[in-house]
Amino acid sequence: MGSGDGSTLRDEPWRDLPPMRLYDTARQAIVPFEPGRVVTMYTCGITPYDATHIGHAATYLTYDVLQRRLRDRGHETRCVRNVTDVDDDILRKARQLGVHYLDLAAAETARFDADMEALDVLPCWSEPRATSAIADIRGFIGMVLDRGHAYQSGGAVYFDVSSFERFGQISHLSRDEMLRLAAERGGNPDDPNKRDPLDFVLWQPSAEGEPAWESLWGPGRPGWHIECSALALRELDTTIDLHGGGSDLIFPHHECEAAQSEAATGQRFVRHWMHQAMVRMGGEKMSKSLGNLVFVSDLLKSFDPRAIRLACIQHHYRHSWEWTDDLMPEAAERLERWQAATAAPASTASDDTLSEVRAALDDDLDTPRAVAAVDAAASRGESVGHASALLGVEL
């Protein structure tokens, strides 16, 4: 008896397990997450103009632990993580440094990949670059225009939010809140070429010295949101199981992404939206624009990468937390306790601990509870190698 994707019921052990439950941003509730054998995931990747900071690490470690548990349950995971190698930020930084924007992107992407490898983050199923998708993006914009959800103005193409009744389905924000966040996060609501301040760019004319590609609407480059829609459609499917990213992307990025995707295809874009809360430092969100950053590459000079992982996953992905100087020494001590318990000659592994970790992860990816379960087992002198490995910490 098949399941529609070439597998048999004997290949589907998760069917005998209680469903994993995860918070869905759009539904604003913890709900069952019940994908098929193959789980399609899209997580928004980096704009490679600076080094990987701990906020990036926390985000990608969350989806890494999620994939590990899904694989442990018997699923195959296909996670796509894009690289935004052309946008306002990277072009601005390249001009400041006097380098070609693609050279900057290549160098910083290599640094990011090295940091992710050091943290033992599972390799992505695909890691496409925005500039690899220009043809796909142009085709996608054509679909949106053909369906009457976009218009041309001032040499650009804009999405018409008034044409899409479900705009706001993910963020659930008021119009005033949307306008405020659009102004803060590059939405440019004061653009005089827009019919509505919340309309957003799909294609824009390139400024002097910026890269440009030919299109039916004139030479230019993609808007911010369009690349993820085009890449998700190209790499995965019309509808994907789970879409992730930092909570700062809920609006405008993910709201706009969902609107243009569903406008283009006429089908649901994402079954489950999962967002990572922000890491703060000095009371402010850790971000490149503020400069309050702790870089992974700097931490790796002094600490075991497994300790960096532990410092992040001891916090729940849905709760914002503050980076402090004592986090890394504490995480290093925890790692030592786990190693000592596992290496002790008289230690024995307990199936109960692994079961506790699995149950915690199935309960809205409760990594703090999972870490506490391993702590308790280590304090009893039990080997915790299998349980810690499920968290991505190989002892």
C-alpha positions in Angstrom: 0.0 0.0 0.0 1.6 3.3 -1.1 1.3 6.8 0.3 1.5 8.8 -2.9 5.2 9.6 -2.9 6.7 6.2 -3.6 7.0 5.1 0.0 5.1 2.4 1.8 3.5 2.5 5.2 6.4 0.5 6.6 8.6 3.4 5.7 6.4 5.8 7.8 7.2 5.2 11.5 5.8 8.7 12.4 2.3 7.4 11.7 2.5 5.4 14.9 3.6 8.4 16.9 1.6 11.3 18.4 1.9 14.3 16.1 4.6 16.9 16.6 3.0 20.2 17.7 4.4 23.6 16.7 3.3 27.2 17.0 2.0 28.5 13.7 2.4 32.2 13.4 -0.5 32.6 11.0 -2.9 30.6 13.1 -1.5 32.1 16.3 -1.7 28.8 18.1 0.3 25.6 18.8 -1.1 23.1 16.3 -0.3 19.6 15.0 2.5 19.6 12.4 1.7 16.6 10.2 3.7 16.5 7.0 4.1 13.5 4.7 7.2 11.4 4.4 9.1 14.2 2.7 9.0 17.5 4.6 9.6 20.6 2.4 11.0 23.6 4.3 12.2 27.0 3.3 14.2 29.2 5.6 15.2 32.7 4.7 19.0 32.9 4.5 21.6 35.6 4.8 22.3 38.8 2.9 26.0 38.2 2.7 27.6 41.5 3.5 29.0 40.8 7.0 29.9 37.9 9.3 27.5 35.5 10.9 26.3 36.8 14.3 24.8 34.8 17.2 21.3 35.9 16.1 21.8 34.1 12.8 23.2 31.1 14.6 20.2 30.9 16.9 17.8 30.9 14.0 19.5 28.3 11.9 20.1 26.0 14.9 16.4 26.1 15.6 15.6 24.7 12.2 18.5 22.3 12.4 17.1 20.7 15.6 13.7 20.6 14.0 15.1 18.7 11.0 17.0 16.3 13.3 13.8 15.4 15.2 11.8 15.1 11.9 14.5 12.7 10.6 14.5 10.9 13.9 10.7 10.4 13.4 11.3 8.9 10.0 10.8 11.8 7.6 13.1 13.0 4.9 13.7 16.7 5.1 14.3 19.0 2.1 15.3 22.4 3.5 16.0 25.3 1.1 17.9 28.3 2.4 18.4 31.2 0.0 21.3 33.6 -0.3 20.3 37.1 -1.0 23.3 38.2 -3.1 21.7 41.3 -4.6 19.7 43.9 -2.6 20.1 47.4 -1.2 22.2 46.3 1.8 24.8 44.3 -0.1 25.1 46.9 -2.9 25.6 49.7 -0.4 28.3 47.7 1.5 30.1 46.8 -1.8 30.2 50.5 -2.7 31.6 51.4 0.7 34.4 48.7 0.3 35.0 49.5 -3.3 34.5 45.8 -4.4 32.1 44.0 -6.8 28.9 43.0 -5.0 29.2 39.4 -6.1 32.8 39.2 -4.8 31.6 40.5 -1.4 28.7 38.0 -1.5 31.0 35.1 -2.3 33.5 35.9 0.5 30.8 36.4 3.1 28.8 33.3 2.0 32.0 31.2 2.4 32.4 32.6 5.9 28.8 31.8 6.8 29.1 28.3 5.4 32.2 27.7 7.5 30.5 28.9 10.6 27.5 26.7 10.0 29.7 23.7 9.4 31.6 24.4 12.6 28.3 24.4 14.5 27.4 21.1 12.8 24.3 22.5 11.1 22.9 20.0 8.7 23.7 20.9 5.1 20.8 22.4 3.2 19.0 20.4 0.5 19.6 23.4 -1.7 21.2 26.8 -1.1 20.3 28.9 -4.2 21.4 32.5 -4.8 19.0 35.2 -5.7 21.0 36.0 -8.8 20.5 32.5 -10.0 16.8 33.1 -10.2 16.4 36.2 -12.4 14.7 34.3 -15.2 12.4 32.6 -12.6 11.7 36.0 -11.0 10.8 37.6 -14.3 8.4 34.7 -15.1 6.9 34.9 -11.6 6.2 38.7 -11.9 4.6 38.0 -15.3 2.2 35.5 -13.5 1.3 38.1 -10.9 0.6 40.8 -13.6 -1.4 38.4 -15.7 -3.7 37.6 -12.7 -4.3 41.4 -12.1 -2.4 41.7 -8.8 0.3 44.1 -9.9 0.8 47.2 -11.9 3.6 49.2 -13.6 4.5 52.7 -12.5 7.6 54.9 -12.7 9.6 52.1 -14.4 8.9 49.6 -11.6 6.3 46.9 -11.0 4.4 46.9 -7.8 2.1 44.4 -6.1 -1.4 45.8 -5.5 -2.3 44.9 -1.9 -5.9 46.0 -2.4 -6.3 43.2 -4.9 -5.4 40.5 -2.3 -8.0 40.1 0.4 -5.8 38.0 2.6 -3.1 40.5 3.0 -2.3 40.5 6.7 -3.1 36.7 7.2 0.3 36.0 8.8 1.1 39.1 10.8 -2.4 40.1 11.8 -1.3 43.7 12.1 -3.4 46.8 11.7 -2.8 49.1 8.8 -1.0 51.6 11.0 1.3 49.0 12.4 2.1 47.7 8.8 2.9 51.3 7.7 5.2 51.8 10.7 7.1 48.5 10.1 7.3 49.1 6.3 9.0 52.4 7.0 11.4 50.8 9.4 12.2 47.8 7.3 12.8 49.0 3.8 9.2 49.1 2.6 9.4 52.7 1.4 5.8 53.7 2.0 6.5 57.2 0.8 7.3 56.1 -2.7 5.2 58.4 -4.9 4.9 55.8 -7.7 2.7 53.6 -5.5 -1.0 53.6 -5.5 -1.1 52.5 -1.9 1.8 53.1 0.6 1.7 49.3 1.5 2.1 48.2 -2.2 5.6 46.7 -2.6 8.1 46.4 -5.3 8.4 43.3 -7.5 10.8 44.8 -10.1 12.7 48.2 -9.8 14.9 50.3 -12.1 18.5 50.0 -11.1 20.3 53.1 -10.0 23.5 54.2 -11.7 26.3 51.7 -11.0 23.9 49.0 -9.8 23.5 45.6 -11.6 20.7 45.5 -14.1 18.9 42.7 -16.0 16.7 43.2 -19.0 13.0 42.6 -18.6 9.6 43.4 -20.3 9.3 46.4 -17.9 12.8 47.8 -18.6 16.2 47.1 -17.2 16.4 46.7 -13.5 16.6 44.3 -10.6 14.3 42.3 -8.3 12.5 43.7 -5.3 13.3 42.3 -1.9 10.5 39.8 -1.4 10.2 38.3 -4.9 13.3 36.1 -4.8 12.0 33.8 -2.0 8.7 33.2 -3.7 10.5 32.4 -7.0 13.1 30.1 -5.3 10.5 28.3 -3.2 8.4 27.6 -6.3 11.5 26.5 -8.3 13.2 24.4 -5.7 10.3 22.9 -3.8 6.7 23.1 -4.9 3.7 25.5 -5.1 2.8 24.7 -1.5 5.5 24.0 1.1 5.2 22.4 4.5 7.0 24.9 6.6 8.5 28.3 6.1 10.9 29.8 8.7 13.0 32.8 9.5 13.5 35.4 12.2 10.4 37.1 13.7 11.5 40.4 12.2 10.7 38.9 8.8 7.0 38.3 9.6 6.2 41.8 8.2 6.8 42.9 5.6 8.9 40.1 4.1 6.8 37.0 4.8 3.5 38.8 4.5 4.4 40.1 1.1 6.0 36.8 0.1 2.8 34.9 0.9 0.6 37.5 -0.9 2.5 37.5 -4.1 2.9 33.7 -4.1 -0.7 32.9 -3.6 -1.7 35.7 -6.1 0.6 34.1 -8.7 -0.4 30.4 -8.3 -3.9 30.7 -6.8 -2.9 28.1 -4.2 -1.9 28.1 -0.6 1.8 29.0 -0.3 2.8 27.6 3.2 1.1 25.1 5.5 2.9 26.2 8.6 4.8 29.4 9.5 7.5 29.1 12.2 9.5 32.1 13.4 12.5 32.5 15.6 12.4 35.2 18.2 15.1 37.9 18.3 18.4 37.7 20.3 19.0 41.0 22.1 22.2 42.6 23.3 22.1 45.7 25.5 18.3 45.6 25.4 18.2 46.0 21.6 17.6 43.4 18.9 21.0 42.1 17.7 21.3 43.4 14.2 23.9 44.6 11.7 22.2 48.0 11.4 22.7 48.6 15.2 26.2 47.1 15.3 25.5 45.3 18.6 26.8 42.0 17.3 28.6 38.9 18.7 30.1 37.0 15.8 30.2 33.3 15.6 33.7 33.3 14.1 35.0 35.3 17.2 33.4 32.9 19.6 34.9 29.9 17.8 38.4 31.3 18.7 37.7 30.7 22.4 35.0 28.1 22.7 34.0 24.6 21.5 31.4 25.0 18.7 29.1 22.6 20.6 29.1 25.0 23.5 27.9 27.8 21.2 25.1 25.5 20.1 24.2 24.8 23.7 24.2 28.5 24.6 21.6 29.0 21.9 19.3 26.0 22.3 19.0 26.5 26.0 16.5 29.2 25.1 13.1 28.5 23.5 12.9 29.6 19.9 9.7 31.6 20.4 11.0 33.7 23.3 13.4 36.6 22.8 16.5 36.4 25.0 19.5 38.6 26.0 23.1 37.7 25.1 25.4 38.1 28.1 29.0 37.4 28.7 28.3 34.6 31.2 26.4 32.4 28.6 29.4 30.9 27.0 31.3 29.9 30.1 28.1 28.3 31.4 27.5 26.4 28.2 31.1 25.2 28.2 30.7 23.8 31.7 27.5 22.1 30.6 29.2 20.5 27.7 32.0 19.2 30.1 29.4 17.7 32.4 27.7 15.9 29.6 31.0 14.6 28.2 32.2 13.5 31.7 29.0 11.5 32.3 29.1 9.8 29.0 32.8 9.0 29.2 32.6 7.5 32.7 33.4 3.8 32.7 30.4 2.9 34.8 27.9 5.1 33.0 24.9 3.5 31.2 22.5 5.1 28.8 18.8 5.4 29.7 16.1 5.1 27.1 14.0 7.4 29.4 16.3 10.4 28.7 16.1 10.0 24.9 12.3 9.6 25.2 12.1 12.8 27.3 14.1 14.7 24.8 11.9 13.5 21.9 8.8 14.4 23.8 10.2 17.9 24.6 11.0 18.5 20.9 7.6 17.3 19.8 6.1 19.9 22.2 6.7 23.1 20.2 10.4 22.3 19.9 11.0 22.8 23.6 14.8 22.7 23.6 15.2 24.2 27.1 13.2 21.2 28.5 15.3 18.8 26.4 18.5 20.3 27.6 17.2 20.1 31.2 16.4 16.4 30.7 20.0 15.7 29.5 21.4 17.8 32.5 19.4 15.6 34.9 20.6 12.4 33.3 24.2 13.6 33.3 23.9 14.5 37.0 22.8 10.9 37.7 26.0 9.7 36.0 24.2 8.3 32.9 25.6 8.3 29.4 23.7 11.0 27.4 25.3 10.6 24.0 22.2 9.5 22.1 20.0 12.2 23.7 22.6 15.0 23.1 23.1 13.8 19.5 19.4 14.5 18.8 20.1 18.1 19.8 23.1 18.2 17.4 25.7 17.8 20.2 27.9 14.9 19.5 29.9 13.8 22.6 
